[in-house]
Amino acid sequence: MSDSHSQKMILAGFIQASNCSNYTGSWRHPETDHSFLSPEYYQSIARTLELGKFHLAFIDDRLAMPSQYGNSFIDSVNHGIRSVKLDLVPVMTAMGLATSNLGIGGTYSTTYHHPYHVARLFATVDHMTKGRSALNVVTSLNDAEAQNFGLLEHSNHDVRYDQAEEFMEIAVGLWESWENDALIVDSGSGRFADGDKVKAIDYDGMWFKSKGPLTVPHCPQGKPVIIQAGQSPRGREFAAKWAELIFVIFPSLEANKRFYDDIKEKILSYGRDPAKVLVAPAIYVVVGDTDESALAKFQEIKQLAKTVDSLTLLSEVFNYDFSQHAIDEPLSDSDLESISGLRGFLDRVIGLSGTNNPTVQDFITYSGRGTLDELPTFVGSPSSVADNMQDWFENGACDGFVIAATHMPGAYEDFCSMVVPELQRRGIFQDDYRGSTLRDNLGIL
């Protein structure tokens, strides 16, 4: 194994509390389990990932149905395009109670939630899971989310990150407001806790104010593991300052390596240890007994995608209505200026299309949104898939992977039963958990 890694690769499952996985067409797969409104559905996935020795599962989220395309949610509902999004903490709790070692992460918006609320939620989840919680920090995407919280429109990209900085300062301050040994709980003396070891934070910012202290004592990990997915220049700065697991989407090993080298330098510039901040790209895996059988499965799964999936999700992620253009119409400079949402995604489309004014079809093709082309997809026998993963891991592109599912729960069952043993045989993935908390298992204490 390459000397660039002092530990084995990490693996995370990328879950949706939804009718579909990250691949919208997944709900149309004949083997997909449709019991997504039940706790057993999520608990079964969690147990599968734990049997496969995954470090964690984390759940993506949005705070609105996709409704930018045609200024309507009808397509989202009619076609099952992420039209269901359950609240995450009950789902995380159900998954945590069904497992003993698997880390459990959830996504919360720094734009539409108050940091006190989120700090208390995740400190509690950390206690209830005995130190296995993770918080995926996002700044949200679009006007539909704003409108569900009583606002007219989403604030601009860099302002959301300025707000997120305050959010994190408060949340971390609150998690640290109880010292580790503040609790005494001595019935005989009547002494419950040491008041000198519990502090107010008295935070007074531009976006948020919070007096503190938190009403939840110091949690097992000190604070949840912080996940973040910043790829824009501003997002990278935020990730370098706060994140402990950086989740990225890039189309190739080379693109991931460029990001990896850049972000590790930025992490060092913030006085942090780059080895304690893990970078994990999202991938799909389609595995079969042979390369040929896997390719046949891949072709069947690929056919589940519809053009309406791509257009609906592109409109959602860019906060822009693509229905106003013909499919072969280039977007003007002024059109592109009105696009918000994920800047890193826009940069990808412009870069891969080779034009500053991509057409709607270019957006579909080069974003891959709503299709398997959105993420790198490793297709083949267990040996072939492991070859790809080992190549990325040992050639400085990542510290591990976030595995998205092509269908639920079968994609995880296949990966855990077929690919995990091959990775373990090669000595690049753990045979068992090495500690009791998520931080222990990730090696980022």
C-alpha positions, 0 to 999 in steps of 0.5 A: 500500500502507498506510504501516503496512507497511514490507515486503511480506506474509509467507507461511507454509505450515502443514504436518502430518507426518501423513496429513492437513492441518490439515483432517482431512477432507483425506485423504478428498479424491480428489486427495490424495496418500497417500504421507505416510510418504515423504520425497518427499511433504514434499520436493514440498510444500517445492519447490512453496512455494519456487517460490511464494516462500513465506518458510517452511513450518512443521510442527504437532505433537502428542505423542499420538493424539487419544484423549480422546473416549470415552477411546479412540483408536479413532475417531482411527485408524478415521477418520484423525483425525490418528492419524499424527504423524511426528517432525519433525526428519527431515521438516524435514531432508528438506524443507531438503535439497530447497530452497535458500531456504524456511524450515523450521520445526518444533514442539517442546513446552516441557513434554515436552522438555528445552531442551538437547535442543531447542536442540541439535536446532535449532542443528544444523538451522540449520547443515544448512539454512544458516540457514533454521530456525524453532522453533514453541514450544508448551506441549502440550495434554492428558493423552494427551501427558503419559501418553506421557511417563510422567506421569498428567496434563497440568499446568495452563495458567499453570504450563506457561507458567511452565515455558516461560519457563525453557525459552526462557531456557535455549535462548537462553542455549545458542544464545548460548554460542558467540560468533560468532567463537569457531571458529578451526580453524587446522590449522597452529597447532593452535588449534581455537577460542577457549575464552574465547568459549565460555561455560557458562550454569549455569542452575538453575531451578524446572523445568529445569537446564542447565550448558552450553555447547552442543556446536553452535557459533554457528548461521548465524542466531544462533538459529532464528526463534521462532514462537508461537501464544499467544492467551490472556492468559498466552499473549499475554504469552509471545508478546510477550516471546519470539516473532518470528512470532506465528501466530493463529486468529481468525474475522474481520478485526476480531478479528485487528485487535484482537489485532494492536493489542493484541500490538504494544503488549505487544511494545513494553512488553517493550522490543522493536521491534513491527516485528520481530515478525510476526503471521500468521493461519491461513487456508484458500484455495479458488481457481478460475478463477472465483468460481463454480468456486471455490465449487463446489470449496469445497462439495465439500471442505466435505462431506469433514468428519464430525461425529466429526472435530469431536468427536474434535478438540474433545476433544483440544484441550480435554482433555475428553471430549465423549462424556459429553454429548448434542449439545444439552446445555449444559455446566455451570459445573463442566464448563467449569471442568474443561476445559483445553487452549487457553483462547483457543479456549474464549473464542472458543466462549463469545463467538461462541455468546453464552452462558456455557454452550454446548452440544456443538453450540455447540462444534462450530459456533463452534470450527469444529474439524474443519471449514473453519469453524475458519479464515477461508476465502477462496474465489474467483478469484485476484483475489477471494482477493487482494482479501481478503488485501490487505484484511486486510494493508492494514487493520492485521489482519496482517503476512501469512498462514499458509496451511493446505491443504484437501487435499495437495498440490493446495491449495498448487499451486493457491495458488502458481500462481494467487494468488501471481502476483496478489499479486506483480502488486499489489506486495504479495508478494515476487517473489524471496527477498531474502537467504540466511537466514530472518531475512533474508527475513522482515526481522527481523534 
